[in-house]
Amino acid sequence: LLSRSVPALGILITRGALDPARALDMESLVPSFRSAARDSIRSAPAPVARQALQTAAALAAGDQAAWAGIKRLRAIPDVWSARIGLHHRLLFRLDTTRSVLEVAAFIHRRDLESTIAKGGLGAAGRVQQ
């Protein structure tokens, strides 16, 4: 189970929040990308874009190694962050009712706080196109 291999995640999970280990018990999640995330990935350097897409696929497939570095955003508890290279972050939500891993944003690390403050991640459970 994920909780055994990545005990640090247990600290980040709050009562009533989705436990990623539960998501991994599902058959699989399908990655879905908001239009801003797609555009950001397309405009990134090829190696960074490739890593972002591979990470989204690995997370959706339940790859425990991919989940090892994942962090929950404290400011928005239903959003998770995956580090892509040194400077980028893939921000996503898990929608287990639709079996979707929704990639809400792909941003440079320096833009994380402003993206959160501007509400650039959309509402929970909704994929904005």
N, C-alpha and C positions, 0 to 999 in steps of 0.2 A: 504494500500500500504506500501511497505517496506520503502519508503522514509519518511513516517510519523512516523513509529515505530522505525526507526533507522536513525535519522537525521544526525548523525556524518558521515555516508557514503557519504552524499552529498558533504562534504568538500573534500573527497578523489577522487571524480570523476572529471576527466578533460574533457574538450570539445572534443567531438568525441569518447570518451571511452564508453564502454558498461555500461549501467546502470543496476545494478543487479535487480532492480524492473522490468525492461523489461524482463529479463530472467524468473522471477517468473510469468509473465503473460502467459508464454508458458504452454502447457499441462504438460510437465515434461522434465527434462534433464536426460540422462543416464550417470552414472559415468563410466569413462574409466581411466585405470591406466597404466602409463608408466612402463616398466619392473623394473626400479630402484625403483620406488615408491612401486610396489608390493613386491619386495624383502625386502625393508626396513620395510614395515608393517609386513611381515611374520616373520622377525627377532626381532621385538619389543616384549616386555613383553605382555602377553595376554590381560590384561586390557587396555593397551595403544593401541594395535592393534585394539581391539574391538571398542574403542572410535573413532579411525581414520576412520574405516569403517562406523560406525554409522553417523559420521559427514558428510562424503562424500555423503552418501545416503540422509541425511536430507537436505543438501544444494541442491542436484540435484532435490529433491522433492519440493523445494521451501519453506521449513519450515522457517518461519520468525524468530523464536527463534534461529535457527542455524545461520542465517545471522547476528544476533545482534553483534557478536564479530569479524566479518570479516574485514580485512584491505587490502587495495591495496598496493602493493609494489611500492614505489616511483621510485626505480631504474628500474623496469620492469613493466610499467603501465598495461599490460594485464594479470598480475599474481596477484592472491589474496592469502591471508594467513589466515588460520584458526588455532587457538591455540588448541593443543591437550594435555591435562594435563598441567603440569607446564613447561615442557622442550621441547616439540615437536611442530613442525609446519607442517601442510598439505598445500602445495603450489599447486594452481590449476588455470586453465583458463576456461573461458566459451566460448564455440563454439556454438552459437545459430543457425548457418546455418546447423549444423549437429545434433543439440539438444543434445550436449555432455558437461558434466562437466569433463574436462581432469585433473586428478590428476598427476601433473608433478613431484612432489617430496614429500617425507615424511622424514623430517630431524630433528635432534636435534637443538634447538635454537642456540647453539654456532656455528653451521655450516652454518647459514643463509647467512652471508656475503661472506664466501668463495664459497658457492654454486652459488651465484649470480655472483661473480667475475669470476668463472671458466666457466660460461655459461652453467651450469648443468641443465638448465630448458628447453632446446630445443627451436625451433622456434615457434612463435605464430601459433596457429591453427593446429599444426602437432603433432600427437601422435607418439612418438618414441618408438619402441618396443625393 
